[in-house]
Amino acid sequence: MDTVHRFLFDDLDIRGSLVQLGPAWRALCAVRNYAPATRNLLGELAAVTTIIGCNLKAPGRVRFQLQGQGPVSLLVMDCDEQLRLRGMARSTPLHDATPHAAVSPAPSSNGLLNPSLDKTISAHDLLGDGQLLLTLQTAGAEPYQSLIPNDGDTMADIFEHYLTQSEQQPARLWLAADANNACGLFLQKLPDADLRDADGWNRIEQLAATVRPDELVLPPETLLTRLFGEENLHLFTSRTVTWHCPRDEEKIRNLLLTMGREEVAEIIADTGEIAIADEICGHEYRFGPEIIDELFPPARLLH
């Protein structure tokens, strides 16, 4: 697990990726206490962000931020060229207390099933109306940002719309996540696909649509053979994905330096300490009164 497997249908000019996250996904969630529906939606975002990060055309970092007016108000996930992931979700306490939710068994929906209500909870139900913000940062360039509506009932719908719009080529996604795994299958039709085989994209799309969420954790060779056994498929060497969110106290100390001695001292005088939460990584930094003289040494008396 924790791998991305890219593949190509040599005879059809169709490409794809299979991402399977296990330990990295569990590490990302370990410092949280997400409700199952929130967790699963974040897992689907982790899977699709990894797929897009794996296909970056230049070294850099891609970040997706989904904001909405629903119970889940914010989802953030980013991935760099080394496939190092970090991310977080923000949801209302009322939503966090809702009954257990799990990945829907219906592969066409990619939704979440709440057994107590016996109905599918879609990404739109959780996010409400909102928008998807893409930020792409590459070395030596200004950050590129793109803002699009959260169009679609599922995370797959939202990103299929984004990918088709941004790359001008049809794309399909199948996503699933639970407490242990976050997985995704991606297909994209390339410019010469219809010249190679006029029915190729339709055929591959229909075969992929038969995948079940539980099959997405199968070994890549097993899954791809099961889905596309009659096709000429080339599977490339896999790449490893990691969760990367180390503590960075030096960064926080530099932040306090920019605030200045007076403001830092005032906060400590009011509360007895400074507490700063790194929400995206789940770390908390606490500093007592001693930090004032550490950061801002008293001027030495002149003799």
C-alpha positions, 0 to 999 in steps of 0.5 A: 500500500501507499503507492501510485501505479500508472498505466497506459493502454498502448493500443488505445491512447488512454492512460490511468492511475491506481492509488492505494493508501494505507499506513500513510492515510492512517497516519494522517488521521491518527491525530484527529477524531473525524466522524466517519463521513468526514474521514471518508470524504477526506480520504477520497480527496487524499486519493485524487490529490495523490493521482494529480500530484503524480502527474504534475508536469513540473516539480512543485506542490499542488493543493486542493481546498474545498469550502462549503456551507454544509456540515463539512465546511473545509477540506484541504489536501496537498501533495508535492513532487515527492508524493508527500501528503498532508491534509485536514478537514473541518466539520461541525460538532453536530455532524461529528456526532452523527451515526456511523457512515461507511463507503457505499457499496454502489460503485456508481455513486462513490457516496457514503452510506449511513445505515441508520438512515438507509440512504446515501450521504453525498459529498454535496450533502456534506459540503453544501454549495461551495467551491474548489480552489486549486493552488499550484506552486512550482519552483521559481514561479508565482503560485497559480490558482484556479477557482471552480464551483463544487459541481457534482454529488460526489468527490469523483464528480467534482474532480471529473468536472475539474479535470475535463475542464482543465485538460480538455480531455474526458476523465473518469474517477472511482474513489473509496475510503474508510478508516484503513484505506483510501483508494482511487482509480483514474482514467483519461482519454488522450488526444489520439484515442479515437484515431486508435479505436473509435470505441476504445474509450467507451469500452474501457470506461464501461469495464472500469465502471464495474469496479467495486470499492472493496476491489480497489485494495487488490494488488494492481496486477490482479485488479487491472487484469480483472477489469481489463484482461482483454486489453494490452496494458502497460503497468509502470513502476510504482511510486511510494506515497508518504504522509509528511507533517513533521513538527517545525518549531523553528517556523513557529519561533520565526512567526513569534519574532515577526509579532515582536516582543511587546505583542508576545509579552502581552499575550503571555501576560493575559493567558500565561502562555502562547499556544499555536495550533498547526491545524493542517498537521495536527501539531500544537506548540506551547511556549511559556514566559521564558520564550520572551527572553529567548527570542528577544534577549534584553539589551546588555547594559553599557559600562 
